[in-house]
Amino acid sequence: IPLQLRKVPAAATQLHAQDALPHQHQLSGSWTTTSAGGCSNFPSFSANPMWRLTVRGGGGSTTLRLDLTPASKMTQVGMQLLQCQGGRYRAGGGRRGLPSDMVVASSGTFRPGFCSLLQANCPPGQYTLVPSTFQPQTLDTFILQIASSHPVTLTQL
């Protein structure tokens, strides 16, 4: 069977999973000299900006999609959704890495310029959202877009 390549219309490539999720939020933040803690491999991870994400009961579990876009396309970014009762994560004793039972979802490998986290079946409760750069002291601003199947609230910690 011969292979054929065709150009895909631009409109067909611009449908995102967020479009199907009715509840949308957008916020901005920054990593500064006091809040650029780097990834969880560094003891300074707990200095990163954090938000309490409250998932309300809405007839079952909630699907979440979070997109993180730094101003610089070279900044390597990632996100963690943690089970911390909605409070700030505090590393103890110079700990490196996160306890596995605390991580609800992760964006995975740090990527330059953009990362996304999709969590299906998120039960009602309070979670801690931590966007971070890979290296500490990487200064930048960012946009965080959140879409969900049920209402959620965000409070900066």
ABEGO torsion letter per residue (X at the ends): XBBBBBBBBAAAAABBAAAABABBBBBBBBBBAAABAEBAABAAAAABBBBBBBBBBAGEBBBBBBBBBBABAABBBBBBBBBAGGBBBBBBGGBBEBBAAABABBAEBBBBGBBBBBBBGBBBEBBBBBBBBABBGBBBBBBBBBBBABBBBBBBX
